[in-house]
Every structure is written in C-alpha cells, then in structure tokens.
Amino acid sequence: MKFVESNRLHLAVGAAVLGLVACGGDGVDAVVAAPGATGTPLVAGTDIPVAATVDSQAATDFVVSVVNAGGSETADPLVLGDVTLASSETADPDPRF
C-alpha cells in the first residue's frame, strides 16, 4: 500500500513540475485530435485535453483528475508529447494542492 501512495506522490510532484515548466507558454501548436474517452478534445498525439493547454483552471482540473485516478504498474502511461500546460500569474493557488 505504501508503494501506491509513493506512486501518487511522484505523479503529483511530476504534474506540479509540468505546471511550473508551463510558465511562459504561448499556446497550442498542435492540431486537435479526436476526442478522448470523456468526449474532451485532445491535443494531437497526446492524452492531454486542449483546454488544459489554454486555461490554467482546466490544467489544474486535469492534473487533479490524473492524481485522483490513482496509478497502476499495469496502466498505460500518459502520452505528453511537447505539450505545455496553461498557467496563470494572477490566479489564486488551488486549495486542492
């Protein structure tokens, strides 16, 4: 059980790093692909919703959904490509983190 909690922590830290790296991004450079399993349009060649690349709240919601989904050693990894998640210089920190 401790191993699963460790995986969640690593996933959360990785997602936070992705969010910090996203500062200064200038938008989506990829073409939108077919909708994902939830009907949400994804950035072409990735598992990242388009909304998460243009809206900081959508990016936070996406990261929270990934963390809440948990992890598994048998699950397929997320395809990130060269996507940059949206960020905000003015939004308040999300209390879920």
N, C-alpha and C positions, 0 to 999 in steps of 0.2 A: 504494500500500500504506500509505503514511503517513496518507492520508486515512481509511482504515478504522480504523487504530489510534486516530486522533483521535476518530472517532465512538464507539469503545468507551470511551475515556476520558470523553467527555462523558456517555455513558449511565451509566457507573459513578458519576460525580460527581452526576448527576441523581438516581440511585437512592439515593445516600448522603444527599442533601439531603432526599429524601422520607422517609427513615428518621429523620432528625433532626427534621423537622417533625412526625413522628408522635408524638413525646413528648407525653404528656398526653392522648392519645386515649381515648375512653370506650367503644369497641366498635363494632360494626357496626350502622348504622342502616338499611341497605338489605335488601331481600328477596333471598334466594338465587336465582340464575338457574339455568338448565340447566347441566350440566357442560360444561367446556371440552373441547378436543381430547384431553387426557390423562385425562379422566374426573373431574377435580377440580372440585368445585362452585365457581362464580364468584359474586362479588358482582354483583347485578343491574345490568345496563347497563355493565359494565366487563369488563376482561380480567384482573382481579386475583382470585386464589384467596381464598376466605373464610378459610382457615386463616392466610393472611398478615396478616389484619386482627385476629386474636385471639391469635396465638402469634409471639413475636419470632423464634424459630428458623425457623419456616415463612416469615416475611417475609424473613429473610436468605437462605434457600434459594431463594425466588422471585427475589430480586434477582440472586443468583449465576447462576441459570438464564437470566435475561434477558441478562446480560453474556456468558455462555458461548455463547449462541445467536448472538452477533455482531449485526451490523446490515447494513442494505442500504437504499439510497436508494429502492428499489422496494418494500420491505416495508411492510405496513400498520402504522401506529403503534399502540401500546398505548392502549386506552381506560382512563383512570384515574378519571374522574368525580370525586366528592368523597371517595374512599376514603382512609382513614388507615391506614398500615401499623402493625402492632404494634411495640412497643419494650419494652425491659426496663431497669430501673435497676440490676439486680443481676447480670445475665448477663455473663460474660466476653466481651471482644471476639472476634469471629470471626477466626481466623488467615487466612482466605481473602482478607481485605481488606488 
